[in-house]
Amino acid sequence: MLENKLDKTDLRILQILQDNCKITNLDLSKKIGLSPAPTLERVKKLENSGYINSYHAEVNAASIGLNVKTFVQVSLAWHKENALDNFISKIKKIDEVTECYIITGEADILLQIVCKDIPTYENILFKTLSQIEEIERMKTLMTLSTVKDSKVLPYEYD
């Protein structure tokens, strides 16, 4: 979609909403210097044009007992028919896989897995992922701590 050019006000709205999507329309309007009605109209236009996909609550994983985050590099068995499509359909059914990217380099796919503990991760690795026949090789990268986890896109908003 993305048919409209964004002006400075639209960009400022995007910046503010990425930082706090729970901001009221009244507070947003004060921050951008417009009255509430045109502010709401601009937000709706940004949503309808595809600039804003959705709004989410960012849940603290550790607070609900999800203490292990890993990244898994996956190399696919390309000799298998429809390897990529079959892999994708299977991986979408695994709730613990929170992100999946097709990448370049030594592996074909990068998965982010979030789960309760190491035994749970081991179970996912050996009883779920290793059963996907389109996977030729996997390499786990275990996270120790998070240094930066920004959800604000790096864009010149001013």
KOLRO-131140 format. One line per 2 residues: number of its first residue (from 1); their letters; for each residue x, y, z of C-alpha. Coordinates in nm, 2 decimals, padded with zeros to 4 digits, always signed. Each point is the difference from the previous one (the first is absolute). Last residue first. Example, Ala and Ser with C-alpha at 12.3 -4.5 7.8 and 13.67 -1.06 7.14 Angstrom:
! residues 2
2	sa	+01.37/-00.11/+00.71 | -00.14/-00.34/+00.07
***
This chain:
! residues 158
158	dy	+01.31/+01.50/+01.25 | -00.09/-00.37/-00.03
156	ey	+00.33/-00.12/-00.15 | -00.06/-00.37/+00.02
154	pl	+00.14/-00.28/+00.21 | -00.32/-00.20/+00.09
152	vk	-00.11/+00.01/+00.36 | -00.03/-00.35/+00.14
150	sd	+00.33/+00.02/+00.18 | +00.14/-00.31/+00.18
148	kv	+00.35/+00.09/+00.11 | +00.25/-00.18/+00.24
146	ts	-00.20/-00.31/+00.05 | +00.16/-00.28/+00.20
144	lt	+00.15/-00.34/-00.04 | -00.15/-00.09/-00.34
142	ml	+00.07/-00.36/-00.13 | +00.10/-00.03/-00.36
140	tk	-00.11/-00.35/-00.13 | +00.12/-00.15/-00.32
138	mr	-00.22/-00.21/-00.22 | +00.06/-00.23/-00.30
136	ei	-00.20/-00.17/-00.28 | -00.34/+00.12/+00.09
134	ee	-00.27/-00.10/-00.26 | -00.07/-00.31/+00.20
132	iq	-00.15/+00.19/+00.29 | +00.04/-00.25/+00.29
130	sl	+00.31/+00.18/+00.13 | -00.21/+00.30/+00.06
128	tk	-00.26/-00.17/+00.22 | +00.14/-00.27/+00.22
126	fl	+00.37/+00.09/+00.01 | -00.01/+00.38/-00.01
124	in	-00.33/+00.06/+00.16 | +00.08/-00.25/+00.28
122	ey	+00.34/+00.15/+00.06 | -00.17/+00.34/+00.02
120	tp	-00.24/-00.13/+00.26 | +00.29/-00.15/+00.20
118	id	+00.19/+00.33/-00.03 | -00.29/+00.21/+00.14
116	kc	-00.33/+00.17/-00.06 | +00.01/+00.08/-00.38
114	vi	+00.08/+00.25/-00.26 | +00.14/-00.10/-00.34
112	ql	+00.14/+00.24/-00.26 | +00.06/-00.17/-00.33
110	li	+00.25/+00.09/-00.27 | -00.03/-00.18/-00.34
108	da	+00.23/-00.08/-00.29 | +00.33/-00.04/+00.19
106	eg	+00.37/+00.08/-00.07 | -00.09/+00.34/-00.15
104	ti	-00.33/+00.14/-00.12 | -00.32/+00.00/+00.19
102	iy	-00.37/-00.11/-00.01 | -00.14/+00.12/+00.34
100	ce	-00.21/-00.16/+00.26 | -00.12/+00.16/+00.32
98	tv	-00.20/-00.12/+00.30 | +00.08/-00.37/-00.03
96	ed	-00.14/-00.11/+00.34 | -00.35/-00.03/-00.16
94	ik	+00.11/-00.27/-00.25 | -00.27/-00.01/-00.27
92	ki	+00.17/+00.26/-00.22 | +00.31/-00.22/-00.02
90	ks	-00.19/-00.28/-00.18 | -00.14/+00.22/-00.28
88	if	+00.34/+00.17/-00.04 | +00.19/-00.33/-00.03
86	nd	-00.24/-00.13/-00.26 | +00.03/+00.32/-00.20
84	la	+00.38/+00.00/+00.02 | +00.05/-00.37/-00.08
82	ne	-00.25/-00.01/-00.29 | +00.16/-00.33/-00.12
80	kh	+00.30/-00.11/+00.22 | +00.34/+00.07/-00.16
78	wa	+00.00/+00.34/+00.18 | +00.05/-00.17/+00.34
76	ls	-00.01/+00.33/+00.19 | +00.26/+00.15/+00.22
74	vq	-00.14/+00.14/+00.32 | +00.17/+00.26/+00.23
72	vf	-00.18/-00.01/+00.34 | -00.02/+00.30/+00.22
70	tk	-00.08/-00.06/+00.36 | -00.21/+00.16/+00.27
68	vn	-00.04/-00.17/+00.34 | -00.18/+00.15/+00.30
66	lg	-00.37/-00.02/-00.10 | -00.15/-00.01/+00.35
64	is	-00.27/+00.26/-00.04 | +00.21/+00.29/+00.15
62	aa	+00.30/-00.13/-00.20 | -00.18/+00.07/-00.33
60	nv	-00.09/+00.37/+00.09 | -00.30/+00.05/-00.23
58	ea	+00.00/+00.27/-00.27 | -00.36/+00.08/-00.05
56	hy	-00.07/+00.03/-00.37 | -00.14/+00.25/-00.26
54	sn	-00.03/-00.09/-00.36 | +00.13/+00.06/-00.36
52	iy	+00.05/+00.38/+00.01 | +00.14/+00.13/-00.33
50	gs	-00.26/-00.21/-00.19 | -00.20/+00.28/-00.15
48	ne	-00.31/-00.07/+00.22 | +00.21/+00.02/+00.32
46	lk	+00.18/+00.33/-00.10 | -00.34/+00.14/-00.12
44	kv	-00.16/-00.09/+00.34 | +00.29/+00.17/+00.18
42	re	-00.04/+00.31/-00.21 | -00.38/+00.02/+00.06
40	lt	+00.06/-00.05/+00.37 | +00.24/+00.30/+00.00
38	pa	-00.24/+00.20/-00.22 | -00.27/-00.05/+00.27
36	ps	+00.22/+00.05/+00.31 | +00.14/+00.35/-00.08
34	lg	+00.35/+00.02/-00.14 | +00.33/+00.09/+00.16
32	ik	+00.17/-00.34/-00.03 | +00.04/-00.06/+00.38
30	ks	-00.34/+00.15/+00.08 | -00.17/-00.22/-00.26
28	ld	+00.17/-00.31/+00.14 | -00.12/+00.09/+00.35
26	ln	-00.36/+00.04/-00.12 | +00.02/-00.32/-00.21
24	ti	+00.10/-00.19/+00.31 | +00.34/-00.16/+00.01
22	kc	-00.02/-00.38/+00.02 | +00.22/-00.05/-00.31
20	nd	+00.30/+00.14/+00.20 | +00.34/+00.01/-00.17
18	ql	-00.11/-00.12/-00.34 | -00.30/+00.23/+00.03
16	iq	+00.22/+00.31/+00.06 | +00.23/-00.07/-00.30
14	li	-00.29/-00.08/-00.23 | -00.18/+00.32/+00.10
12	rl	+00.32/+00.20/-00.05 | +00.03/-00.15/-00.35
10	dt	-00.36/+00.10/-00.08 | +00.07/+00.35/+00.12
8	kd	+00.32/+00.03/-00.20 | -00.18/-00.09/-00.32
6	lk	-00.05/-00.35/-00.13 | -00.07/-00.06/-00.37
4	ne	-00.31/-00.21/-00.07 | -00.04/-00.32/-00.19
2	lm	+00.13/-00.24/+00.26 | -00.22/-00.29/-00.13
***
